[in-house]
Amino acid sequence: MSAARPLVVPLLALGVAACSHPVPVAPITPLPREVYAHYLEGKLSAYEGDFDAAADALAAAAAAAPDQPMVAVELARLQMKAKRTAEAVATLARARQRWPGHPQVWLASGDLLAAGDPAEASRAYLRAIQLSPDDERAYLGLAKLQRADAAEATLRILIAHIPASIDGHYRLAVRLAMRGELASSTHELRAVLERDPDHIDARLDLARALRRQGHLEQAIVETRSAFDRSGQAIDIAEELFGLLCEADDRGAAIDLLTLLDDDHSDADALAVIARLDRGLGRIAEARAIAERMAMIDHDAGAIALAEVHIAAGNRAAATAALTAIDPDGKLAADARRLTAVAALAADDPAAAAAVLGASGPGAGARLDLDGALIAAFALVDLGRVDAARAMLAPFGAGADDRDATVLARARLADRAGDAAGALALLEPLIRARPDLVAALNLAGFLLADTRQRLGDAERYLRHARELAPGDPTILDSWGWLLLRRGASRDAVRALDRASRFAPLDPEILVHLAAAWAADGAPRTAARTLDRAAALAPTRRVQRRIAAVRQTLPVPAGQ
């Protein structure tokens, strides 16, 4: 792609930004009936997914109409879809020789050559722009092949010459946002929405840019509009839910979940609603949704019901729900993993290790990464740290799971109390994947918890909050950082909000109690610790409760 950088200069030299005029193309001669028959046969075959037959039919049409450039262009496109790349290249090479003044021939050539010969494709796009400067497609194709600065220049030329180019404004907005120029990106996104109010991606990107600029209320308005215009898409609903949580509007978040919970929701949508209800501590509502899920998909409903019981601390009910899942079904592995999770939550790591078969050589290879990590947690809790690390050894060799494996190993190191080891894994991962929320959150928390490099901790956690607004686990880490910095009142505010949106998480309550204690409210801290203890936490969390309680003054009369 090295030749692509200077190609913006030829683009300017073509006079596109000034007053260029397309080279006139001769009117197309009406096609004979035979050509129409072959052409329509090819299009029908393509519609049915038979691209070999489609290419053969278009080849017959091209042979019957050798003077029709658009038939040749369509033939080349279908040859590409039929994976006849060499034939497609030859078809367009002949077309360029025969019709050097036809812009569609050059545009199709650019599209065809882009993957294998970007320099030649760029030249083809430039020729297409020269021949038809009012067609945005060649500009867009050229910009894809160029380096960032040249691509941005091409997009600016495009929207200067064709102000109505929606894709031009949108792609420029994306590039500006990636560079952190949020105000300029916002301007371009508004230009997109002026021309296409139903451009969902642009509206969501506008909401994200507004949020990152501190305009949370406007971001909620735009996200809600995207949600409504999308037909209440569940993924957009989840994004809106996060913004409402970030705005500390629990009532609106619950109203949204109530709106989503209707008779038309499928099992996947119900699973999301149940998860969000469960996170808010709405156990009865989440249980009812899981039971409805089971009527649509028995095993998926059982998984959701077990997750509700685990959140409520009812191991027996969770295990009962999971034993009803088909042991040979597609969710059998999830059932075993959740059985182990329930055992860990009940302080029974031996049972967790047993249900996952976490013993003997190659035990991890029999599990997926999520299951292997839970098994490793169980082994760490049993004091078998080397065996725990071995559970994750089979993973991470391929690019598809490398990042997830590094994150899993960092989580395991944290579980084993090795904060330095966890950070040694996390920070290179963050440098390679700066938007990996889980890595940002864990690294930020560990730095704050160990009272080191608090500036880096803030940078990680601030970015995590930008990427996942409303996430109570990230808000918990943020509050812990504030406490470590001595801002106890701000820490109380952040941790209190986190606890309202994750009321069943005892660790957040422990952090909140520590903040209340630091802020001079020991009785409130003690009541908060009582709430944490009432959630039947693990021994690990109980030790933290005891540690904070020891810092509180003994009430008078005791």
Buried (B, 14 or more C-beta within 10 A) or exposed (E): EEBBBEBBEBBEEBEBBEEBEEEEBEEEEEBEEEBBBBBEBBBEBBEEEBBBBBBBBBBBBBEBBEEBBBBBBBBBBBBBBBEBBEBBBEBBEBBBEEBEBBBBBBBBBBBBBBEEBBBBBBBBBBBBBBBBBEBBBBBBBBBBBBBEEBBBBBBBBBBEBBEEBBBBBBBBBBBBBEEEBBEBBBBBBBBBBEBBEEBBEBBBBBBBBBBBBEBBEBBBBBBBBBBEBBEBBBEBBBBBBBBBBBBBBBEBBBEBBEEBBEEEBEBEBBBBBBBBBBBBBBBEBBBBBBBBBBEEBBBBBBBBBBBBBBBBBBBEBBBBBBEBBEEEEEBBBBBBBBBBBBBBBBBBBEBBBBBBBBEEEEBBEBBEBBBBBBBBBBBBBBEBBEBBBBBBBBBBEEEEBBBBBBBBBBBBBBBBEBBEBBBEBBBEBBEEBEEBBBBBBBBBBBBBBEEBBBEBBBBBBBBBBBBBBBBBBBBBBBBBBBBBBEBBEBBBBBBBBBBBBBBBBBBBBBBBBBBBBBBEBBEBBBEBBEBBBEBBBBEEBBEBBEEBBEEBEEEEEE
